[in-house]
Amino acid sequence: MTEAHLADTHNETSHGAHWQRALGKVAQRIEGLDSRRPHGKIVRATGLVLEATGLRLPLGSACLVELAQHGHTDYAEAEVVGFAGDRLFLMPLGDTQGLVPGARVLTLGSNQRDATSARRFPLGDALLGRVLDGNGRALDGKGSLENAPHAPLNTRPINPLDRAPIESVIDVGIRAINGLLSVGRGQRMGLFAGSGVGKSVLLGMMSRYTQADVIVVGLIGERGREVKDFIENILGAEGRERAVVVAAPADVSPLQRLQGAAYATRIAEGFRDEGRNVLLIMDSLTRYAMAMREIALAVGEPPATKGYPPSVFARLPGLVERAGNGKPGGGSITAFYTVLTEGDDQQDPIADAARAILDGHVVLSRDLAESGHYPAIDIEASISRAMTAITEGVHQRRAQRFKQLFSRYQRNRDLISVGAYAAGHDPQLDRAVALYPRLEGFLQQGINEQADVNATLDALASLFPETR
């Protein structure tokens, strides 16, 4: 046998051994796969909804949709949002570019039974100072959160008889609220405002000044530019240290906007269960309702009030009721939900529904904002339903006296402006006119000015020393 023949034989043997090793690795990977993992296929894609057959999954289940991306296979995460007969309606959480007819649909878990519990989200102290998206992924480039504790989004509702009552005032650092619209620890308040009246600035002030252990901010459906502006300029470094921000801006899917609101609430619940006092800021509840409307209409639910299907009004309380106090001796979630009033219309269906399910509302006035009055809180239109239960009698009487005089002046403002007012005919109006500059000064506050509860009560006492 020649040397050349021996070399050829050696090369063939080495080549065969190489292929045997490669095939052995492939066999190991195949053996590790679950051959029973079910899958279906996409049979229709219309608008926001994908229709799939071949799977039996409950509502809320997570799955993966196969995509063809430049010669390789990728997957988009989706959720079951409805079904008709044997067809599932799927809503993708991200982009579905590359979707083809007949694309495979895989359950996110190893089988259909655990598909609903396969999606788990990071919680706990590792989230403090971080900015996350609606899927629980970091947006701030500060590293992965894989080592943080994870849990599903859904939790069991608290028995209403097990909740601790609202019985103590929480200091939000805003003089008009601390003095005239006192908020209790564990209360859920609405912040009703149109666009451009100082809503974000007021939220930023509360996030910096409120006496809370943890702040959770959910920016739902806002413009992407406003997300960074809120974090850097309004929340600031001081507020961000003890805050968790969940951002699901307007350009993400409606399902991810819903998920962002649920995730922010779930983070707050986790801290409350540890015995901490949490301030939850949700901006905005209206965008959450709009995302639900998009999904409901896409799966065929008929519209009702102003295009909102009935399921929207059924699901709003489910989100709001998750906030509030926990069991006696435990933590609390004091929540502020912003509600966008279209054209400053207070009879907007979402605003009307929010007033019914929240524990009070703070209304921001465009007229006040345009006149340079900040924060532009309309005291006459605002109310805190828990104030009488958490404040002392003298505080309540002074707040009532403040509102009476302020309202009396506003009703006669036109007469005063044109010079038709003459002193001596109405003692209460005379007092209102004399005190009005000080009343207006009490309601105004700079963005960098903090007014705690004690200072606010002292200011009220100096206005009405005779009221006891």
RONU-298771 format. One record per residue: x negated, y, z of N, C-alpha, C in turn. Coordinates in steps of 0.001 Angstrom, whole numbers, padded with zeros to 6 digits, always signed. Example, Ala and Ser with C-alpha at 12.3 -4.5 7.8 and 13.67 -1.06 7.14 Angstrom:
BEGIN
-013190-005690+007800-012300-004500+007800-013200-003300+007800;-012850-002250+007080-013670-001060+007140-012900+000030+007870;
//
This chain:
BEGIN
-000859-001190+000000+000000+000000+000000-000895+001240+000000;-000621+002164-000919-001455+003363-001048-001124+004362+000055;-002064+005340+000215-001854+006374+001228-000642+007239+000898;-000450+007483-000402+000703+008309-000818+002004+007603-000481;+002027+006246-000711+003235+005502-000387+003507+005504+001102;+002430+005357+001900+002596+005384+003346+003138+006742+003816;+002633+007838+003196+003111+009179+003576+004572+009349+003239;+004993+008838+002051+006408+008955+001682+007292+008187+002648;+006838+006981+003039+007620+006165+003975+007745+006862+005326;+006648+007514+005783+006669+008234+007059+007636+009418+007009;+007603+010131+005867+008501+011285+005729+009959+010854+005747;+010268+009735+005054+011645+009252+005042+012098+008852+006451;+011188+008198+007189+011526+007778+008554+011791+008996+009451;+010939+010038+009343+011122+011254+010145+012412+011961+009773;+012687+012008+008434+013913+012659+007979+015145+011930+008523;+015094+010590+008504+016213+009815+009026+016398+010011+010517;+015293+010096+011256+015387+010315+012700+015986+011690+012994;+015606+012678+012168+016149+014034+012366+017676+014026+012203;+018166+013359+011159+019611+013320+010923+020338+012534+012019;+019689+011477+012510+020296+010706+013596+020464+011568+014850;+019434+012377+015163+019545+013261+016321+020647+014306+016120;+020715+014855+014903+021743+015862+014615+023137+015261+014724;+023314+014055+014156+024618+013403+014243+024968+013041+015685;+023945+012690+016467+024195+012377+017862+024708+013591+018626;+024141+014788+018342+024613+016011+018993+026045+016332+018593;+026375+016166+017318+027735+016406+016850+028711+015455+017532;+028297+014178+017654+029160+013192+018303+029430+013574+019757;+028383+014095+020440+028583+014521+021828+029582+015667+021919;+029498+016626+020975+030430+017751+020984+031846+017285+020700;+031991+016332+019785+033326+015825+019457+033913+015078+020642;+033084+014298+021334+033575+013556+022491+034013+014500+023602;+033368+015690+023686+033731+016648+024728+035025+017385+024459;+035503+017328+023223+036745+018015+022887+037947+017199+023321;+039024+017920+023664+040275+017257+024033+041048+016941+022763;+041037+015670+022376+041695+015272+021126+043204+015433+021201;+043755+015592+022434+045202+015724+022585+045643+017177+022598;+044700+018117+022440+045067+019526+022504+046052+019846+021385;+047251+020292+021725+048266+020518+020698+047977+021779+019904;+048496+021824+018703+048382+023034+017908+049575+023123+016972;+049892+024353+016603+050967+024612+015662+050411+025382+014480;+051305+025984+013702+050841+026762+012554+051743+027977+012352;+051151+029016+011788+051871+030250+011493+052696+030051+010222;+053977+030361+010318+054849+030213+009146+055380+031561+008660;+055227+032615+009491+055699+033917+009062+055004+035000+009869;+054699+036115+009209+054122+037280+009871+054860+038515+009373;+055625+039144+010284+056421+040314+009923+056197+041399+010958;+055629+042509+010508+055397+043607+011443+054481+043181+012578;+054957+043343+013797+054152+043037+014975+054253+041587+015423;+055174+040837+014823+055496+039504+015337+055030+038425+014373;+054439+037376+014958+054086+036171+014210+055032+035051+014624;+055439+034219+013656+056301+033078+013954+055500+031807+013753;+055605+030899+014721+054833+029658+014682+055739+028468+014954;+055402+027328+014372+056108+026070+014625+055096+025035+015098;+055621+023953+015681+054761+022851+016111+054338+022898+017559;+054763+023901+018291+054417+024021+019709+055666+024275+020535;+055658+023770+021761+056734+024053+022716+056086+024725+023921;+056180+026062+023964+055553+026839+025025+056584+027747+025677;+056507+027925+026979+057431+028850+027661+057056+030296+027390;+058007+031209+027659+057738+032633+027505+056580+033053+028400;+055737+033941+027865+054585+034413+028618+053342+033576+028448;+053436+032456+027697+052270+031601+027497+051249+032275+026590;+050002+031940+026807+048916+032485+025992+048472+031450+024970;+048067+031924+023794+047589+031022+022756+046572+031747+021883;+045917+030995+021006+044917+031525+020086+045383+031299+018661;+045283+032349+017841+045671+032265+016433+044402+032292+015588;+044272+031335+014687+043070+031190+013866+043033+032270+012786;+041858+032891+012622+041652+033916+011599+040464+033540+010740;+040544+033870+009456+039425+033649+008532+038653+034955+008401;+037424+034996+008883+036628+036215+008903+035309+036010+008173;+035225+036447+006921+033975+036467+006148+033232+035131+006203;+033943+034092+005891+033304+032794+005807+033238+032023+007103;+033671+032579+008223+033682+031838+009468+035044+031999+010138;+035313+031148+011105+036613+031144+011780+036534+031930+013077;+037505+032815+013255+037617+033580+014481+039015+033366+015053;+039259+033866+016246+040561+033676+016881+041054+034979+017498;+042349+035196+017421+042990+036335+018063+043905+035817+019164;+043853+036467+020326+044690+036049+021431+046105+036588+021238;+047104+035790+021568+048503+036187+021417+049306+035645+022586;+050518+036155+022737+051403+035743+023825+052781+035428+023270;+053426+034439+023849+054779+034071+023435+055756+035081+024028;+056471+035802+023144+057408+036827+023610+058862+036469+023303;+059084+035339+022631+060456+034921+022327+060444+033653+021502;+061616+033101+021250+061724+031919+020387+063133+031843+019832;+063263+031124+018727+064560+030857+018099+064504+029450+017533;+065275+028530+018126+065191+027134+017716+063810+026590+018027;+063143+026032+017017+061805+025484+017222+060708+026464+016822;+061071+027706+016584+060084+028712+016202+059750+029607+017393;+058441+029822+017571+057973+030719+018618+057657+032081+018021;+057993+033140+018759+057619+034494+018370+056395+034893+019179;+055315+035193+018474+054053+035537+019110+053742+037008+018873;+053199+037654+019877+052737+039031+019755+051234+039034+019994;+050419+039384+018980+048961+039381+019172+048513+040535+020057;+047430+040305+020801+046872+041323+021680+045859+042207+020971;+045408+041779+019802+044411+042551+019064+044673+042505+017580;+043650+042806+016808+043754+042861+015358+043894+041454+014784;+044741+041305+013751+044951+039991+013120+044477+039997+011678;+043517+040845+011335+042975+040847+009981+042310+039506+009691;+042629+038926+008556+042124+037607+008208+043128+036492+008432;+044321+036828+008909+045357+035821+009123+045860+035300+007775;+045987+033994+007648+046447+033378+006396+047666+032511+006688;+048517+032253+005676+049670+031369+005895+049215+029979+006333;+049907+029424+007320+049560+028102+007818+048412+028088+008806;+047949+029257+009253+046850+029314+010222+047223+028562+011495;+046244+027905+012086+046511+027115+013284+046735+028006+014496;+047566+027525+015417+047822+028183+016692+047481+027186+017787;+046545+027537+018654+046099+026660+019731+046520+027234+021076;+046856+026352+021997+047134+026813+023362+045831+027276+023994;+045912+028306+024845+044705+028834+025477+044190+027881+026541;+045086+027169+027215+044681+026140+028163+044390+024840+027434;+044089+023804+028183+043779+022518+027575+045020+021771+027136;+046205+022205+027610+047444+021569+027191+048571+022582+027331;+049757+022170+026882+050891+023088+026901+051341+023389+028325;+051106+022497+029257+051612+022671+030608+050923+023822+031328;+049603+023999+031095+048903+025052+031831+048643+026285+030968;+049363+026418+029852+049142+027570+028981+049536+028870+029658;+050564+028835+030504+051019+030066+031154+050060+030531+032233;+049295+029629+032827+048401+030014+033921+046943+030107+033491;+046685+029997+032163+045302+029973+031712+044654+031348+031770;+045434+032406+031643+044877+033750+031606+044747+034294+033027;+043516+034578+033405+043230+035078+034743+042390+036346+034618;+042592+037280+035543+042004+038607+035432+041170+038922+036665;+040074+039687+036489+039205+039998+037640+039889+040936+038630;+039610+040725+039915+040154+041537+041003+039049+041813+042007;+039361+042645+043017+038470+042789+044165+037532+043985+044096;+036612+044028+045060+035710+045162+045232+034764+045366+044061;+034506+044319+043280+033609+044461+042132+034158+045433+041098;+035449+045752+041176+036082+046637+040202+035954+048108+040577;+035571+048421+041804+035492+049819+042240+034456+050569+041407;+034864+051735+040908+033992+052540+040067+033935+052097+038626;+034758+051117+038247+034716+050565+036892+035913+051030+036065;+035743+050943+034745+036802+051249+033779+037035+049997+032957;+038285+049502+032939+038609+048240+032294+039708+048454+031263;+039820+047493+030336+040943+047531+029405+042065+046646+029931;+043143+046534+029167+044294+045764+029609+044052+044276+029722;+042936+043787+029151+042585+042373+029246+041622+042078+030387;+041245+043109+031154+040302+042902+032241+038854+042941+031813;+038584+043409+030593+037208+043517+030107+036675+044922+030366;+035387+045007+030677+034773+046292+031017+034670+047180+029781;+034993+048467+029957+034843+049458+028900+033681+050409+029160;+033090+050329+030353+032093+051310+030754+030660+050864+030527;+030456+049659+029987+029111+049191+029706+028262+048916+030929;+028895+048677+032078+028153+048426+033314+028010+046948+033647;+028218+046111+032671+028025+044688+032909+029325+043917+033002;+029188+042607+032923+030347+041720+032933+030924+041589+034346;+032200+041185+034391+032889+040959+035664+033210+039475+035860;+032423+038620+035236+032694+037182+035309+032584+036649+036736;+031727+037240+037542+031527+036745+038909+032562+037273+039898;+033420+038195+039466+034460+038714+040355+035559+037669+040526;+036286+037678+041642+037418+036764+041802+038453+037007+040712;+039043+035944+040214+040044+036043+039156+041377+035475+039638;+042466+036025+039111+043805+035555+039475+044771+035878+038339;+045907+035177+038259+046915+035503+037241+047560+036853+037515;+048227+037401+036495+048885+038696+036642+050136+038618+037496;+050895+037562+037351+052196+037483+038012+052048+037082+039475;+052824+037730+040329+052869+037396+041744+054327+037247+042175;+054532+036572+043283+055891+036404+043783+056363+037698+044445;+057608+038111+044195+058110+039340+044827+058127+039220+046344;+057893+040359+047016+057942+040391+048473+059395+040434+048923;+059719+039627+049911+061054+039682+050493+061293+041089+051038;+062362+041758+050620+062569+043142+051087+062671+043261+052602;+063098+042194+053279+063184+042241+054737+061823+042091+055406;+060821+041655+054625+059476+041505+055179+058624+042755+055006;+059107+043735+054263+058325+044943+054019+058327+045850+055256;+057182+046453+055524+057104+047444+056601+057832+048714+056161;+058527+049383+057056+059231+050621+056679+058251+051755+056407;+058717+052754+055670+057921+053961+055419+058084+054869+056631;+057023+055058+057395+057164+055800+058644+056009+056739+058949;+055064+056896+058032+053955+057825+058250+053692+058621+056982;+053270+059869+057164+052995+060772+056038+051628+060452+055448;+051537+060488+054122+050244+060370+053463+049842+061749+052939;+048615+062149+053230+048115+063464+052834+047617+063390+051399;+048289+064112+050483+047893+064103+049073+047062+065324+048702;+046847+066233+049650+045994+067381+049389+046634+068497+048584;+047931+068389+048271+048659+069406+047509+049622+070102+048474;+049480+071424+048647+050240+072145+049654+051747+072062+049417;+052188+072229+048167+053615+072209+047871+054234+070856+048189;+053477+069778+047975+054002+068432+048246+053924+068129+049732;+052782+068390+050357+052643+068122+051790+053657+068892+052622;+053980+070130+052208+054844+070959+053007+056321+070803+052719;+056693+070659+051437+058100+070697+051051+058618+069393+050470;+057722+068485+050086+058124+067200+049485+057292+066085+050096;+057212+066047+051400+056310+065118+052083+056511+063684+051609;+055381+063026+051331+055387+061657+050802+054935+060707+051896;+055631+059586+052031+055275+058590+053030+054362+057527+052463;+053573+056936+053354+052686+055851+052926+053526+054650+052501;+053354+054253+051252+054149+053172+050688+055324+053657+049855;+055448+054976+049684+056556+055524+048888+056211+055484+047405;+057244+055434+046557+057067+055420+045097+057742+056657+044519;+056935+057544+043964+057409+058839+043485+057259+058938+041974;+058154+059702+041348+058057+059998+039932+057525+061403+039732;+056711+061584+038710+056200+062898+038337+056750+063212+036948;+057786+064036+036891+058520+064299+035659+057952+065548+034996;+057518+065410+033751+056882+066544+033086+056927+066358+031580;+056976+067495+030880+056762+067496+029446+055270+067517+029162;+054912+067717+027912+053494+067738+027545+052914+069123+027809;+051683+069157+028305+050964+070402+028468+051390+071277+029622;+051892+070701+030716+052301+071511+031866+051448+071218+033104;+050308+070562+032924+049398+070343+034042+049574+069036+034775;+050202+068065+034126+050439+066769+034774+049127+066060+035114;+048207+065985+034154+046949+065264+034374+046093+065952+035429;+046114+067277+035442+045334+068009+036444+045870+067728+037843;+047194+067709+037990+047793+067418+039295+047455+065998+039746;+047489+065050+038826+047120+063671+039161+045662+063587+039597;+044793+064318+038893+043386+064315+039263+043155+064899+040647;+043879+065971+040982+043760+066553+042318+044196+065559+043382;+045308+064853+043145+045782+063873+044124+044799+062714+044259;+044211+062291+043144+043269+061176+043213+042021+061541+044011;+041625+062814+043996+040435+063226+044760+040757+063506+046224;+041953+064035+046497+042248+064534+047834+043097+063594+048689;+043773+062614+048086+044669+061754+048855+043890+060876+049827;+044413+060756+051049+043796+059915+052070+044177+058460+051826;+043388+057782+050982+043638+056373+050644+042306+055644+050582;+042342+054343+050839+041119+053543+050788+040677+053296+049352;+041640+053043+048495+041351+052702+047093+042341+053440+046199;+041870+053865+045032+042730+054492+044032+042712+053628+042779;+043877+053291+042273+043992+052536+041024+044739+053413+040033;+044116+053661+038891+044691+054535+037868+044979+053699+036621;+046222+053718+036175+046598+053048+034935+046912+054082+033873;+046069+054202+032851+046285+055141+031746+046894+054354+030595;+048202+054425+030476+048951+053563+029566+049510+054391+028409;+049063+054083+027188+049612+054725+026003+049141+056139+025767;+048107+056574+026485+047601+057932+026287+046623+057975+025115;+046312+059194+024652+045324+059348+023594+043951+058943+024108;+043152+058324+023229+041835+057862+023646+040955+058978+024163;+041055+060171+023579+040265+061302+024036+040602+061655+025479;+041882+061552+025844+042304+061924+027190+041790+060950+028238;+041528+059703+027840+041021+058714+028797+039661+059157+029333;+038748+059476+028432+037408+059907+028861+037470+061238+029585;+038314+062150+029112+038439+063455+029751+038964+063314+031174;+039941+062437+031388+040482+062228+032727+039423+061655+033659;+038659+060687+033167+037669+060020+034020+036541+060967+034390;+036021+061723+033417+034831+062528+033661+035138+063901+034247;+036183+064561+033754+036424+065949+034135+037501+066117+035196;+038509+065231+035215+039621+065397+036151+039440+064510+037380;+039166+063216+037150+038924+062318+038292+037614+062676+038972;+036569+062878+038173+035281+063305+038718+034524+062185+039406;+033257+062458+039697+032407+061446+040324+032896+061074+041707;+033398+062056+042455+033868+061794+043819+035053+060845+043822;+036024+061089+042938+037193+060224+042888+036890+058865+042290;+035948+058818+041351+035675+057565+040655+035006+056529+041553;+034285+056969+042584+033579+056022+043450+034519+055031+044115;+035711+055465+044452+036654+054575+045139+037844+054233+044244;+037664+054361+042931+038777+054167+041996+038493+053040+041016;+039578+052452+040535+039542+051505+039427+040447+052077+038337;+039927+052191+037127+040696+052748+036018+040978+051646+035009;+042261+051463+034682+042674+050529+033635+043205+051364+032477;+042547+051281+031335+042897+052109+030181+043432+051233+029047;+044668+051495+028659+045272+050843+027492+045832+051955+026613;+044980+052603+025805+045404+053786+025053+046407+053467+023957;+046826+054520+023258+047929+054399+022300+047589+053533+021105;+046296+053349+020788+045946+052611+019580+045844+051103+019790;+046106+050601+020998+046111+049154+021219+047527+048628+021020;+047674+047318+020976+048982+046716+020720+049950+047005+021870;+051252+047035+021586+052213+047276+022672+052126+046241+023780;+051786+045008+023426+051661+043975+024452+050508+044288+025400;+049414+044818+024860+048283+045154+025719+048597+046363+026595;+049464+047278+026113+049886+048392+026959+050725+047883+028137;+051639+046947+027842+052411+046336+028932+051491+045631+029913;+050535+044912+029366+049622+044145+030202+048745+045063+031040;+048364+046218+030473+047556+047170+031227+048285+047683+032456;+049582+047993+032307+050368+048459+033450+050507+047354+034496;+050769+046130+034041+050892+045010+034976+049560+044722+035674;+048459+044873+034932+047139+044599+035512+046774+045650+036567;+047049+046932+036280+046777+047974+037269+047569+047714+038550;+048833+047304+038395+049656+046993+039566+049108+045780+040309;+048626+044795+039571+048076+043577+040190+046801+043885+040975;+045974+044780+040455+044769+045192+041190+045163+045851+042506;+046164+046751+042433+046631+047421+043648+047194+046413+044645;+047926+045416+044155+048461+044383+045045+047345+043613+045737;+046276+043334+044997+045155+042606+045591+044529+043359+046743;+044321+044662+046578+043765+045472+047670+044756+045598+048820;+046050+045738+048505+047052+045827+049574+047077+044554+050399;+046963+043400+049740+046983+042136+050464+045780+041979+051381;+044716+042749+051119+043550+042736+051999+043696+043707+053165;+044851+044394+053236+045109+045313+054336+044705+046744+054064;+044443+047104+052810+044011+048461+052498+045182+049325+052038;+044995+050636+052198+045987+051597+051729+045576+052073+050339;+046437+051857+049362+046115+052092+047954+046979+053221+047411;+046366+054084+046596+047103+055059+045810+047116+054560+044371;+048306+054278+043834+048457+053812+042456+049016+054955+041620;+048304+055323+040568+048749+056358+039641+048976+055701+038286;+050199+055774+037783+050541+055171+036487+050937+056279+035523;+050140+056456+034481+050375+057508+033502+050426+056864+032108;+051593+056502+031591+052865+056937+032113+053880+055790+032042;+054928+055916+032846+056007+054928+032843+056784+054968+031533;+056843+056140+030914+057552+056269+029635+056854+055480+028536;+055514+055567+028477+054774+054803+027457+054942+053300+027680;+055029+052898+028937+055295+051486+029252+056652+051076+028688;+057668+051921+028887+059003+051624+028362+059000+051610+026840;+058247+052502+026218+058170+052525+024757+057514+051268+024211;+056498+050769+024909+055859+049521+024476+056841+048359+024576;+057631+048321+025659+058656+047276+025777+059684+047399+024665;+060039+048634+024300+061003+048835+023221+060461+048289+021904;+059185+048547+021606+058583+048042+020372+058655+046525+020304;+058343+045876+021410+058337+044409+021413+059761+043868+021288;+060693+044448+022058+062072+043954+022045+062711+044117+020668;+062491+045249+020036+063056+045458+018705+062405+044541+017675;+061099+044269+017854+060398+043414+016894+060913+041982+016919;+061364+041504+018085+061861+040124+018172+063362+040046+017930;+063993+041186+017604+065388+041146+017191+066404+041560+018226;+065987+042126+019362+066965+042565+020358+067654+043839+019872;+068954+043951+019998+069658+045143+019488+069380+046369+020348;+069249+047542+019732+069028+048768+020507+070292+049208+021219;+070110+049963+022301+071260+050473+023063+071129+051985+023211;+070694+052466+024359+070612+053901+024623+069370+054506+023979;+069561+055420+023034+068480+056094+022329+067437+055116+021790;+067894+053992+021292+067005+053006+020705+066357+052065+021687;+066577+052252+022986+065994+051352+023988+066911+050147+024183;+066419+048939+023979+067230+047737+024238+067499+047559+025729;+068524+046798+026092+068856+046614+027519+067731+046014+028350;+066890+045173+027747+065832+044528+028522+064827+045530+029082;+064678+046694+028428+063751+047712+028936+064178+048177+030313;+065470+048472+030472+065972+048964+031757+066016+047856+032806;+066019+046603+032348+065985+045491+033299+064568+045243+033823;+063557+045556+033001+062177+045253+033407+061502+046392+034163;+062001+047605+034021+061381+048718+034742+061354+048497+036259;+062473+048092+036875+062409+047859+038333+061432+046758+038718;+061247+045770+037831+060319+044691+038138+058893+045179+038320;+058503+046221+037560+057166+046794+037718+057096+047678+038947;+058087+048544+039126+058053+049522+040205+058164+048852+041579;+059000+047806+041679+059218+047158+042971+057991+046418+043492;+056995+046206+042640+055775+045544+043103+054931+046474+043978;+055134+047789+043857+054437+048742+044716+055183+048861+046045;+054648+049671+046934+055279+049859+048239+054486+049203+049358;+055071+049174+050544+054414+048583+051704+054443+047063+051650;+053427+046470+052249+053426+045032+052437+054074+044677+053768;+053660+043588+054350+054215+043164+055631+053713+044073+056750;+054453+044177+057861+054026+045040+058970+052601+044722+059411;+051806+045761+059588+050417+045581+059968+049476+045390+058802;+050026+045309+057592+049204+045095+056405+048945+046383+055647;+048602+046244+054379+048279+047387+053548+049506+048000+052903;+049254+048981+052030+050348+049681+051370+049917+050120+049980;+050897+050354+049108+050669+050950+047791+051587+052163+047684;+051003+053349+047737+051744+054578+047478+051576+054888+046001;+052670+054969+045265+052597+055030+043805+053202+056313+043263;+052535+056866+042253+053053+057992+041479+053138+057547+040018;+054346+057579+039464+054581+057202+038071+054963+058456+037291;+054200+058779+036256+054569+059933+035453+055644+059522+034451;+056577+060428+034228+057683+060206+033294+057700+061390+032339;+057553+061110+031049+057533+062163+030041+058963+062514+029654;+059339+063752+029857+060681+064197+029500+060603+064870+028136;+061235+064260+027135+061170+064741+025756+061822+066113+025663;+061024+067114+025243+061559+068461+025164+062030+068981+026507;+061392+068473+027607+061785+068849+028976+063235+068498+029263;+063737+067437+028609+065113+066986+028827+065133+066046+030019;+065714+066481+031125+065765+065660+032327+066783+064526+032216;+067607+064523+031161+068595+063466+030977+068113+062388+030008;+066833+062384+029718+066247+061306+028930+066554+059973+029611;+066902+058904+028866+067326+057653+029519+066269+057050+030441;+064994+057156+030073+063948+056604+030932+063809+057457+032193;+063911+058782+032036+063856+059664+033213+065033+059382+034136;+066208+059174+033562+067389+058893+034372+067244+057564+035105;+066716+056544+034404+066516+055236+035041+065451+055319+036130;+064394+056102+035886+063318+056219+036869+063808+056897+038141;+064643+057932+038001+065178+058594+039186+065973+057630+040066;+066623+056659+039421+067461+055721+040176+066644+054690+040950;+065443+054363+040470+064688+053272+041093+063508+053763+041924;+063186+055064+041852+062068+055601+042624+062560+056267+043903;+061619+056559+044804+061954+057129+046112+061858+058649+046126;+061962+059265+044982+061883+060711+044889+061194+061113+043605;+061209+062410+043298+060593+062873+042064+060094+064298+042224;+058958+064560+041578+058365+065892+041501+058499+066350+040055;+059179+067475+039836+059440+067979+038493+058494+069133+038209;+057789+069075+037087+056917+070166+036653+057660+071013+035628;+057606+072317+035798+058361+073257+034972+057471+073891+033900;+057942+073885+032663+057191+074538+031589+057173+076053+031774;+058278+076619+032257+058329+078065+032472+057275+078504+033483;+057119+077732+034562+056114+078069+035564+054708+077943+034983;+054476+076877+034206+053152+076672+033605+052812+077805+032649;+053790+078224+031856+053537+079297+030895+053305+080643+031573;+053791+080792+032803+053567+082035+033535+052286+082000+034360;+051515+080916+034247+050256+080805+034984+050393+080341+036410;+051530+079716+036727+051788+079225+038079+051379+077752+038148;+050277+077452+038844+049799+076067+038954+049581+075705+040424;+049907+074458+040795+050622+073457+039988+052063+073895+039744;+052561+073582+038557+053860+074099+038107+055015+073266+038658;+055063+073096+039980+056091+072258+040608+057373+073061+040794;+058453+072537+040238+059766+073145+040407+060355+072623+041720;+060218+073418+042775+060623+072978+044105+062122+072709+044168;+062917+073512+043482+064369+073356+043533+064836+072051+042900;+064122+071570+041881+064529+070348+041173+063870+069090+041728;+062966+069229+042689+062204+068093+043205+062747+067659+044561;+062500+066395+044906+062994+065864+046172+062160+064656+046587;+061991+064495+047899+061385+063293+048467+062413+062634+049378;+062840+061447+049028+063912+060793+049779+063476+060301+051148;+062176+060192+051355+061686+059679+052639+061281+060789+053598;+061376+062047+053179+060839+063137+053999+061505+063227+055364;+062822+063076+055427+063513+063229+056709+063140+062133+057702;+062644+060994+057210+062302+059878+058098+060866+059935+058590;+060028+060766+057986+058588+060736+058311+058068+062062+058848;+058923+063102+058884+058468+064408+059364+059257+064824+060607;+058690+065731+061364+059342+066228+062580+060422+067247+062229;+061326+067465+063164+062457+068343+062917+062061+069770+062587;+061057+070321+063279+060661+071696+063018+060085+071837+061612;+059357+070815+061155+058824+070826+059789+059971+070830+058779;+060980+069990+059016+062111+069925+058101+062882+071246+058060;+063066+071877+059198+063805+073132+059233+063048+074253+058522;+061729+074284+058688+060942+075302+057997+060923+075064+056485;+060843+073804+056069+060893+073495+054643+062249+073875+054058;+063310+073600+054804+064650+073974+054339+064794+075490+054226;+064266+076219+055209+064323+077678+055176+063534+078221+053988;+062387+077619+053700+061577+078012+052551+062387+077863+051265;+063011+076714+051088+063768+076466+049859+064970+077401+049735;+065617+077701+050864+066768+078601+050819+066372+079982+050333;+065312+080533+050884+064882+081872+050497+064337+081889+049070;+063588+080864+048713+063032+080799+047355+064158+080702+046326;+065151+079868+046611+066285+079715+045697+067099+080999+045615;+067288+081694+046744+068054+082939+046732+067361+083985+045841;+066054+084056+045938+065323+085007+045097+065464+084646+043617;+065313+083358+043279+065393+082949+041882+066762+083247+041281;+067825+083094+042052+069172+083351+041536+069408+084835+041266;+068686+085683+041952+068858+087127+041774+067669+087767+041063;+066863+086948+040452+065624+087451+039842+065902+088490+038753;+066911+088244+037915+067210+089181+036827+067649+090539+037367;+068484+090515+038415+068925+091784+039014+067751+092554+039606;+066847+091826+040230+065682+092469+040828+064784+093051+039742;+064645+092332+038631+063752+092758+037559+064229+094039+036898;+065547+094211+036754+066074+095403+036068+066358+096547+037032;+066050+096347+038315+066230+097413+039292+067638+097556+039832;+068480+096546+039622+069866+096605+040106+069999+096163+041553;+068916+095661+042133+068968+095211+043531+068782+096400+044469;+069634+096457+045470+069506+097499+046500+069476+096838+047864;+068476+097158+048645+068314+096542+049959+069434+096967+050895;+069735+096075+051856+070706+096395+052890+072054+095740+052719;+072330+095151+051556+073629+094530+051322+073638+093031+051658;+072499+092389+051533+072410+090941+051767+071138+090685+052576;+071262+090481+053890+070068+090291+054729+069188+089115+054280;+069825+088026+053843+069026+086872+053420+068252+087191+052138;+068876+087894+051200+068168+088293+049983+067057+089289+050313;+067330+090188+051263+066289+091130+051671+065070+090383+052202;+065332+089360+053001+064213+088561+053550+063493+087816+052429;+064259+087298+051461+063650+086572+050337+062764+087493+049512;+063238+088704+049259+062445+089653+048480+061169+090028+049230;+061281+090203+050530+060111+090589+051319+059067+089478+051382;+059547+088256+051461+058625+087113+051610+058186+086498+050284;+058819+086863+049172+058576+086125+047926+057101+086068+047523;+056330+087137+047589+054910+086994+047218+054186+085939+048045;+054519+085848+049340+053880+084834+050176+054409+083437+049859;+055702+083325+049525+056268+082026+049126+055597+081535+047850;+055452+082425+046891+054819+082039+045631+053360+081667+045850;+052678+082410+046709+051288+082083+047014+051147+080727+047688;+052123+080380+048525+052111+079060+049173+052172+077945+048137;+052961+078133+047084+053164+077087+046076+052001+076968+045108;+051192+078011+044978+050081+077972+044032+048814+077453+044704;+048010+076765+043903+046797+076142+044449+045798+075913+043326;+044532+076249+043570+043486+076028+042582+043116+074567+042456;+042552+074202+041307+042229+072802+041036+041171+072269+042004;+040291+073126+042501+039241+072698+043429+039569+073020+044882;+040817+073381+045128+041245+073729+046497+042016+072561+047107;+041608+072145+048276+042301+071071+048989+043089+071648+050154;+044362+071245+050265+045221+071714+051362+045727+070497+052120;+045126+070224+053277+045543+069053+054035+046847+069330+054780;+047375+068319+055425+048678+068423+056073+048663+069452+057197;+047641+069432+058024+047591+070363+059161+047545+071816+058698;+046713+072092+057684+046635+073456+057161+047964+073868+056530;+048644+072932+055893+049938+073224+055275+050979+073558+056323;+051026+072788+057406+051991+073054+058474+051710+074399+059146;+050436+074748+059272+050091+076049+059846+050572+077179+058931;+050436+076984+057609+050894+078006+056666+052409+078162+056721;+053124+077042+056859+054584+077128+056991+054979+077838+058279;+054264+077551+059359+054570+078183+060646+054320+079684+060595;+053304+080116+059855+053051+081572+059747+054118+082261+058916;+054757+081528+057991+055838+082100+057188+057128+082228+058009;+057397+081214+058844+058640+081180+059603+058380+080902+061084;+057750+081830+061771+057418+081583+063191+058667+081510+064071;+059759+082101+063600+060991+082085+064402+061730+080768+064327;+061429+079944+063329+062113+078663+063149+061418+077600+063979;+062184+077003+064926+061582+075987+065811+062514+074800+065947;
//
